[in-house]
Amino acid sequence: MTHFPIPCRVRDLPGRVLLVLPPEIDLCNAPALCAGVLSYAAARAESPGVLVLDLTRTRFMDSQGARLVEDVRRGLPPHIRLRVAAAPDGVPYRVLSLTGVRRDVPVHEDPDRALRNG
């Protein structure tokens, strides 16, 4: 099993995976998170149809967080759809909006909605 930097949690559902990302994402942990997410997706015996990155608990995220989302999107096999959950009033949502990542990756206001609409 792939290990993620603490405190990343995995919620594995039929055909869907939710990865709860840490409270801070920056240059110190973004590369390891990206590698962990892509490794997890590649190692699954039965690939998920939807992968959700949950940023609702992330309080700080700089441009490395946006790059993380873009790198995951580019690194996933084409049959896996990427979604993001981010609170509309939170820093991750604003960073994803300002960097233009929201144009390429659907961002939902909560994890349940991201899982349903995937």
C-alpha positions, 0 to 999 in steps of 0.5 A: 500500500502507498503511504501518504505524508501524514495527515493524508487519509484515504476513503476507498469507495466502489469506483471512487477514491477520496483522498483527504489532503493535509492542512498545509500544502506547500513546497515541503510536501506537495511533491511527495503528495503528488507522487503518493496520489499517482502511485496510489492510483497506479497500484489499485488493482481495480482503477477508480473511475473518480479520484477526489482530492479533498482540500476542505480541511486545507487551511494553507495552500500556495501555488504548489497546491495548484501545481499538485492538482495539475500534475495529478490531473496530467499524470492520471490515466485517461479513464480516471476522472479527477475532482476536487473538493474545496470550501468556496470561502477557503484558501485552496478554492481561491488559489485554484481560481486564481491559477486557472486550475478550476478551468481544467478540474471540477471543484465542488464545495464539499467531498460528498458532492464531488463524489456524487457528481463525479 
